[in-house]
Amino acid sequence: MARTVGIGKQNYERIVKNNNFYVDKTNFIKEWWENDDEVTLIVRPRRFGKTLNISMVERFFSIDYAGRSDLFENMNIWKEEKYREMQGKYPVISLSFANMKENTFEGAVIRMCQILSDLYNKKMFLKDSGLLTEGEIRYFEKASNDMTQMDAVVSLQRLCDYMQRYYKKDVIILLDEYDTPMQEAYLNGYWDEIVYFIRNLFNCTFKTNPCLGKAIMTGITRVSKESIFSDLNNLAVVTTTSNKYADAFGFTQEEVLEALSEYGLSDMEYGVKDWYDGFTFGKMKDIYNPWSIINFLDEKKLDTYWANTSSNGLVGKLIQEGSRGIKLIMESLLNGESFHTKIDEQIAFSQLEYNEYAIWSLLLACGYLKVEGYTIDGETGKKEYDLKLTNKETKIMFENMIEGWFKDYVPAYNDFIKALLLDDKKAMNHYMNKVALATFSNFDAGNKPSESTEPERFYHGFVLGLMVELSGRYVITSNRESGFGRYDVMLKPKNSADDAMVMEFKVHDPEDEETLKDTVDAALLQMKEKKYAASLEAEGIPVGHIRMYGFAFEGKKVLIG
């Protein structure tokens, strides 16, 4: 009989006790222990079992779970006597920054102090153990929600000291979602303050802590060393391109096939692979998204489970406000193509607004892109990667995100699409101006908006919207060669009954054109002289079925002709 699927469960103990569906990842305990790294940072996309594995490691090592052989006796780790004897033998501190989602630095510090004081409250017996001096007892009492930043920075180091003296063993520290406060700080404008605070906390906890035995940190991104890890030379970093722990997070092909068989869903294998496969960790390919698989086993239908679990606000912001080049690459990705780029797995959040490599590195770390292959520069030895959207679920996620850019203006946007299909220029102008007026600022990336760049950001975002809206009816491309130049946008019909379209976007230049109408005429003349319709004609589309549109921008005003 198939086990009950428990959705959203991240507590290892409850999953085992309730006999919920679980893929045995306990070999991670052995692999991590025998690698003997002092501090291990593991980067994986969200919903890939990081929190569950942290819970598993805590239940295995922590003295608080001594004698709990029932939690592991049916698991792979229990096959070796050496590890059976290690269960429940170590002092462990386990904490998570998952809920540090504050919009101010002051709020983030308060939340951090709450997390740290909760740890002290759980270890209150140490204060009465007779091992602490009067000064240490006074500090113990200061570890509260309103402790100072200086006290918070040293709190974990001191707690390790107290626990080491009590248990006479060095302490294991498990920190889940270490980078959540960093992402929130970037989005809410207090990056510099949080960096200083976290750097000092990590230095005291993981570097200058004589009572630290081993530690695991998990997160989605590898924040650059210069930001918070500048003093940690004892850090072993495991990213999505590393071979360590490659099968410990996410489900392998074999594990998915066994799960489908258990639930009588083996006939869905190919659909499941198309939707949820595609992740690669190190040299291991065909890693599946566990959250989606678990939900699929429960619902027994293919859907966007992972993409809908949390906000993709940072990713959406970077693409929507990104340059023309970023939007062109997104267009290629949505068309199923790959692109070649450098990446830097040390994410520098301060560079995200202007460094495209940093953006693609972030999307790779978050699981939205996968590595198709790479080349190595013969002189520098540096790798460059071929990246592609991970799977069908990811593609749908991006399509929904792009639709969301216009969702507040759906009536005007939909009416523009209808007018475009009907070749109703008057209506096109009316509705396009309503959309542009409402959405221009959403596509402006800089702190100093520029009317000369804003239209370009807007119309490439607009093209992505067209792709999502009309992809079933047209093949939509932009910035490709045709005739003697490069057109801005081309819509090639999939049905011979529909007209093809070519669009050219121009910003009004008052030195060259007196009116917006002159700018439209210049766009139309350019399309004609450079024969932008040549590639369509070469495919047998009659000239009479090829429409040409010139879009002229002046500030937030648009004229289409």
C-alpha positions in Angstrom: 0.0 0.0 0.0 1.3 3.5 -0.9 2.4 5.7 1.9 0.4 8.9 2.7 1.8 12.0 1.0 2.3 14.8 3.5 2.5 18.1 1.7 4.8 20.8 3.2 6.3 18.6 5.9 9.9 19.7 6.8 10.2 17.9 10.1 12.0 14.6 9.7 10.7 13.1 12.9 7.0 13.7 12.0 7.5 12.2 8.5 9.0 9.0 9.9 6.5 8.6 12.7 3.5 9.2 10.4 5.0 6.9 7.7 4.6 9.7 5.1 6.2 9.4 1.7 9.9 9.9 2.1 13.0 9.4 -0.1 15.8 8.1 2.0 18.6 10.8 2.1 20.3 9.6 5.2 23.5 8.7 3.3 24.1 12.5 3.3 24.9 12.2 7.0 27.7 9.8 6.3 29.1 11.7 3.3 29.1 15.0 5.2 30.7 13.5 8.3 33.5 11.7 6.4 34.3 14.7 4.2 35.4 16.3 7.6 35.0 19.9 6.5 34.6 22.3 9.4 32.0 24.6 7.9 30.0 23.5 4.8 27.9 25.9 2.8 25.4 24.1 0.6 23.6 26.0 -2.1 20.4 24.6 -3.7 17.2 26.0 -5.2 14.2 26.5 -2.9 12.0 23.5 -2.0 14.8 21.1 -2.7 14.9 19.4 0.7 17.4 21.7 2.5 15.2 22.2 5.6 14.2 18.6 5.7 17.9 17.5 5.5 18.9 19.9 8.3 16.0 18.5 10.4 17.3 14.9 9.6 20.9 15.8 10.6 19.7 17.4 13.9 17.6 14.3 14.8 20.6 12.1 14.1 23.3 13.8 16.0 21.6 15.9 18.7 21.8 14.7 22.3 18.1 15.9 22.6 17.3 12.8 20.4 19.5 10.3 22.2 18.1 6.8 22.0 15.8 7.6 19.1 16.9 4.6 16.9 13.3 4.4 15.7 13.9 7.4 13.6 16.7 5.7 11.6 16.5 2.0 12.0 14.8 1.5 8.5 17.1 4.0 6.8 20.4 3.5 4.9 22.5 5.1 7.6 21.6 2.4 10.1 23.3 -0.3 8.1 26.7 0.6 9.5 27.4 0.0 13.2 29.7 3.0 13.4 26.9 5.4 12.7 24.4 3.6 14.9 26.7 4.4 17.8 26.9 8.1 16.8 23.2 8.7 16.9 22.2 11.2 19.7 25.7 11.8 20.9 26.5 15.5 20.1 25.4 18.9 21.3 23.6 20.6 18.4 22.4 24.2 17.8 19.9 24.3 14.9 18.4 27.6 13.7 16.8 29.1 10.6 16.8 32.6 9.0 13.8 31.6 6.9 11.5 34.1 8.6 13.8 37.0 8.4 11.8 38.9 5.8 11.8 42.4 7.2 11.6 45.6 5.1 13.9 47.6 7.4 17.3 46.9 9.0 15.9 47.6 12.5 13.2 45.0 11.9 15.8 42.5 10.7 17.9 43.0 13.9 14.8 42.5 16.1 13.9 39.3 14.3 17.5 38.1 14.6 17.5 38.8 18.3 14.2 36.9 18.7 15.7 33.9 16.9 18.8 34.0 19.1 17.0 34.5 22.4 14.7 31.6 21.6 17.8 29.4 21.4 18.9 30.6 24.9 15.4 30.0 26.3 15.6 26.4 25.1 19.0 26.0 26.9 17.9 27.7 30.1 19.2 24.7 32.2 22.7 25.9 31.4 22.2 29.0 33.5 21.5 26.8 36.5 24.2 24.2 35.8 26.7 25.7 38.2 29.3 26.0 35.3 28.7 29.6 34.5 30.3 32.6 36.2 28.2 35.5 37.5 29.2 37.5 34.5 28.2 34.7 32.2 24.8 34.4 34.0 24.3 38.1 33.5 25.0 37.8 29.8 22.6 34.8 29.6 19.9 37.0 31.0 20.7 39.7 28.5 20.1 37.3 25.6 16.6 38.6 24.9 14.6 40.1 22.1 16.0 43.6 22.8 19.7 42.7 23.2 22.2 45.0 21.6 23.8 44.2 18.3 27.1 43.6 20.0 25.6 41.0 22.3 23.7 39.4 19.4 27.0 39.1 17.4 28.7 37.0 20.1 25.6 35.1 21.3 26.1 31.9 19.3 29.8 31.7 20.1 29.0 32.1 23.8 26.2 29.5 23.7 28.6 27.0 22.1 31.0 27.7 25.0 28.4 27.0 27.6 27.2 23.8 25.8 30.8 22.6 25.3 31.5 22.8 29.0 28.3 21.1 29.9 28.5 18.2 27.4 32.3 18.1 27.1 32.0 17.9 23.3 32.4 20.5 20.6 29.1 21.8 19.2 27.5 21.1 15.8 25.8 24.2 14.3 23.1 23.9 11.6 21.9 27.1 10.0 19.1 26.9 7.4 18.4 29.6 4.8 21.3 31.8 5.8 20.9 34.1 2.8 17.2 35.1 3.3 18.1 38.3 5.2 20.6 39.2 2.5 18.0 38.9 -0.3 15.4 40.9 1.7 18.1 43.6 2.5 18.8 44.0 -1.2 15.2 44.3 -2.1 14.4 46.8 0.7 17.5 49.0 0.6 19.5 48.1 3.7 22.2 46.0 2.2 25.3 47.7 3.7 23.9 47.6 7.2 22.9 43.9 7.1 26.3 42.9 5.6 28.2 44.5 8.5 26.0 42.8 11.1 25.9 39.3 9.5 29.7 39.4 8.7 30.5 40.0 12.4 28.0 37.3 13.5 29.4 34.7 11.1 33.0 35.5 12.0 32.3 35.0 15.7 30.2 31.9 15.1 32.1 30.0 12.4 35.6 31.4 12.4 36.8 32.4 15.9 34.7 29.9 17.8 37.0 27.4 19.6 34.0 25.3 20.6 32.7 24.7 17.1 32.9 21.1 16.0 31.3 21.1 12.5 28.7 23.2 10.9 26.3 23.2 7.9 24.8 26.3 6.3 22.2 26.1 3.6 20.8 28.7 1.2 19.7 29.4 -2.3 22.6 31.6 -3.3 26.3 31.8 -2.6 26.7 35.4 -1.4 30.0 36.8 -2.5 33.0 36.2 -0.1 33.6 40.0 0.0 30.2 40.5 1.5 29.9 38.3 4.5 32.5 35.5 4.2 35.7 37.6 3.9 37.0 36.2 7.2 35.9 32.6 6.7 38.8 30.7 5.2 37.5 27.4 6.7 34.4 27.4 4.5 33.7 24.5 2.1 31.3 25.8 -0.6 29.0 23.4 -2.4 27.2 25.0 -5.4 25.0 23.5 -8.1 28.2 22.9 -10.2 29.9 21.0 -7.4 30.0 17.2 -7.2 29.7 16.9 -3.5 26.3 15.8 -2.2 25.0 15.8 -5.8 22.1 13.3 -5.0 21.4 14.5 -1.5 19.0 17.3 -2.5 16.3 16.6 -5.1 15.2 13.3 -6.5 17.2 11.1 -8.9 15.7 9.4 -12.0 15.7 6.1 -10.1 14.0 7.6 -7.1 11.3 9.2 -9.2 10.6 5.9 -11.1 10.2 4.0 -7.8 7.8 6.7 -6.5 5.7 6.6 -9.6 5.5 2.8 -9.3 4.5 3.0 -5.7 1.5 5.2 -6.5 0.5 3.4 -9.7 1.6 6.3 -11.9 4.3 4.7 -14.1 2.4 5.5 -17.2 3.0 9.3 -16.5 6.8 8.9 -16.6 7.5 10.9 -19.7 5.1 13.8 -18.8 6.7 14.0 -15.3 10.2 14.1 -16.9 9.2 16.9 -19.3 7.7 19.0 -16.5 10.0 18.4 -13.5 13.3 17.0 -14.7 16.3 19.0 -15.9 18.2 20.0 -12.8 21.9 19.2 -12.8 24.2 19.2 -9.7 27.8 18.7 -10.5 28.1 15.8 -13.0 24.8 14.3 -11.9 22.0 15.0 -14.4 18.3 14.2 -14.3 17.6 15.6 -10.9 13.9 16.2 -10.3 12.3 19.0 -8.3 11.1 17.1 -5.1 8.3 19.6 -4.2 6.7 19.2 -7.6 7.1 15.4 -7.5 5.5 15.1 -4.0 2.6 17.3 -5.1 2.2 15.4 -8.3 2.0 12.1 -6.3 -0.7 13.7 -4.2 -2.7 15.4 -6.9 -1.9 13.0 -9.8 -1.9 15.7 -12.4 0.8 17.8 -14.0 0.8 21.4 -12.8 3.1 24.3 -11.8 3.6 23.3 -8.1 7.1 24.5 -7.5 6.7 27.8 -9.4 3.7 28.7 -7.3 5.2 28.1 -3.8 6.7 31.5 -3.1 7.3 34.9 -4.5 9.7 35.3 -7.4 9.9 39.0 -6.8 13.7 39.4 -7.1 13.9 37.5 -10.3 10.9 39.3 -11.8 12.3 42.7 -10.8 15.7 41.9 -12.4 14.2 40.8 -15.7 11.4 43.4 -15.9 13.8 46.3 -15.2 16.7 44.7 -17.0 18.3 45.9 -20.2 17.4 45.2 -23.8 20.0 42.4 -23.8 18.4 40.6 -20.8 15.0 40.7 -22.4 16.3 39.5 -25.7 17.9 36.5 -24.0 14.6 35.8 -22.2 12.9 35.8 -25.6 15.4 33.2 -26.8 14.9 31.1 -23.6 11.1 31.1 -24.0 11.6 29.9 -27.6 13.4 26.9 -26.2 16.9 28.1 -27.2 20.1 28.2 -25.0 22.6 31.0 -24.7 26.3 31.1 -23.9 27.5 33.2 -21.0 30.0 33.5 -18.1 28.7 33.0 -14.6 30.1 33.7 -11.2 28.6 31.5 -8.5 29.6 34.1 -5.9 26.5 36.3 -6.1 27.3 39.9 -5.7 23.9 41.5 -5.0 25.4 45.0 -5.4 26.1 44.1 -9.0 22.7 42.8 -10.0 21.5 46.1 -11.4 24.2 46.3 -14.0 26.1 43.0 -14.3 24.2 40.6 -16.5 26.5 37.7 -15.6 25.4 38.2 -12.0 21.7 37.9 -13.0 22.2 34.7 -15.0 24.3 33.3 -12.1 21.4 34.1 -9.7 18.8 32.4 -12.0 21.1 29.3 -12.3 21.5 29.1 -8.5 17.7 29.5 -8.1 17.0 26.6 -10.4 15.4 28.5 -13.2 18.2 27.8 -15.6 20.2 24.6 -16.2 23.7 23.9 -17.6 23.5 22.3 -21.1 27.3 22.3 -21.5 30.4 24.5 -21.1 33.6 25.5 -22.8 37.0 26.2 -21.2 39.1 29.2 -22.3 42.5 27.7 -23.2 44.4 30.7 -21.9 42.6 31.6 -18.6 41.1 28.2 -17.8 37.7 29.9 -17.1 34.5 28.2 -18.0 31.7 29.6 -20.0 28.3 27.9 -19.9 25.4 27.1 -22.2 22.3 27.8 -20.2 18.6 26.9 -20.9 15.3 27.0 -19.1 15.2 24.0 -16.7 12.0 22.4 -17.8 8.4 23.0 -18.8 7.3 24.1 -15.3 10.0 26.8 -15.3 8.9 28.0 -18.7 5.3 28.3 -17.6 6.5 30.2 -14.5 8.2 32.8 -16.6 5.2 33.1 -18.9 2.9 33.7 -15.9 5.4 36.2 -14.5 5.5 38.2 -17.8 1.7 38.1 -17.9 1.8 39.6 -14.4 3.7 42.6 -15.6 0.5 43.7 -17.5 -2.1 42.1 -15.2 -3.2 45.4 -13.6 -3.9 46.7 -17.1 -5.4 43.6 -18.6 -8.5 45.3 -20.3 -6.3 47.8 -22.2 -3.6 45.3 -23.0 -6.1 42.6 -24.2 -7.9 45.3 -26.2 -4.6 46.3 -27.8 -4.0 42.7 -28.8 -7.5 42.4 -30.3 -7.0 45.7 -32.3 -3.6 44.5 -33.5 -5.1 41.3 -34.9 -7.8 43.3 -36.6 -5.3 45.8 -38.0 -7.3 48.6 -36.3 -4.7 51.3 -35.9 -7.0 53.8 -34.3 -7.8 51.4 -31.5 -4.2 50.2 -31.3 -3.1 53.8 -30.6 -5.7 54.3 -28.0 -5.0 51.2 -26.0 -1.2 51.2 -26.5 -1.0 54.7 -24.9 -3.1 53.5 -21.9 -0.8 50.5 -21.4 2.4 52.5 -21.9 1.3 55.3 -19.6 0.5 52.8 -16.9 3.5 50.5 -17.2 6.5 52.6 -18.4 7.9 53.1 -14.9 7.7 49.3 -14.2 10.4 48.8 -16.9 12.7 51.5 -15.7 15.7 50.0 -13.9 17.8 52.9 -12.8 17.7 55.3 -9.9 17.8 58.1 -12.5 15.1 57.4 -15.1 16.1 58.3 -18.6 13.5 58.9 -21.3 16.0 57.8 -24.0 16.3 54.3 -22.5 12.9 53.8 -20.9 11.0 53.2 -24.2 13.6 50.5 -25.1 13.1 48.7 -21.8 9.4 49.0 -22.2 9.1 47.7 -25.8 11.3 44.7 -25.2 9.2 43.9 -22.1 6.1 44.5 -24.3 7.5 42.0 -26.9 7.9 39.3 -24.2 4.2 40.0 -23.4 3.3 39.5 -27.0 5.2 36.2 -27.0 3.2 34.9 -24.1 -0.1 36.2 -25.4 0.2 35.1 -29.1 2.7 32.2 -28.9 -0.1 29.8 -30.0 -0.8 31.8 -33.1 2.6 33.3 -34.1 6.3 32.6 -34.0 7.6 35.9 -32.5 11.2 37.0 -32.8 13.1 40.3 -32.4 16.4 41.9 -33.3 17.1 39.3 -36.0 18.6 39.9 -39.5 16.3 40.2 -42.5 17.0 41.9 -45.8 19.7 44.6 -45.2 19.3 45.2 -41.5 17.9 43.9 -38.2 14.2 44.3 -37.5 12.8 45.0 -34.0 9.9 42.5 -33.9 8.5 40.0 -36.4 5.3 37.9 -36.0 5.3 35.0 -38.4 1.8 33.3 -38.5 1.4 29.6 -37.8 -1.8 29.6 -39.9 -1.6 30.8 -43.5 -4.9 32.7 -43.1 -3.3 35.2 -40.7 -1.2 38.1 -41.7 2.5 38.4 -40.8 3.7 41.5 -39.0 6.9 43.5 -38.7 7.4 46.2 -36.1 10.0 49.0 -35.8 10.3 51.0 -32.6 11.8 54.5 -32.7 12.3 57.2 -30.0 11.4 60.7 -31.3 14.4 62.8 -32.0 13.4 66.5 -32.2 16.6 67.3 -34.1 15.6 65.0 -37.0 11.8 64.9 -36.7 9.3 67.7 -36.0 6.4 65.5 -34.9 5.8 61.9 -33.8 4.2 61.3 -37.2 7.6 62.1 -38.7 9.2 59.5 -36.4 6.6 56.9 -37.5 7.3 57.7 -41.2 11.0 57.3 -40.6 10.4 53.8 -39.0 8.2 52.7 -41.9 10.8 54.0 -44.5 13.6 52.2 -42.7 11.6 48.9 -42.8 10.9 49.4 -46.5 14.5 50.4 -47.6 16.2 47.7 -45.6 13.7 45.1 -46.8 12.8 43.7 -43.3 10.1 41.6 -44.9 12.6 39.7 -47.0 12.7 36.6 -44.8 8.9 36.4 -44.6 8.7 36.7 -48.4 11.4 34.0 -48.8 9.1 31.6 -46.8 6.3 32.2 -49.3 4.2 34.8 -47.5 2.7 37.2 -50.0 3.5 40.8 -49.7 -0.1 41.6 -49.3 -0.2 39.5 -46.2 2.7 41.3 -44.5 1.8 44.3 -42.3 4.4 46.9 -41.3 4.0 49.0 -38.2 6.1 51.9 -37.0 6.0 52.7 -33.2 7.2 56.2 -32.2 7.9 57.0 -28.6 8.1 60.5 -27.0 8.3 60.2 -23.2 5.2 58.1 -22.3 3.4 59.0 -25.5 3.2 56.4 -28.3 2.1 56.8 -32.0 1.6 53.8 -34.2 1.4 54.0 -38.0 
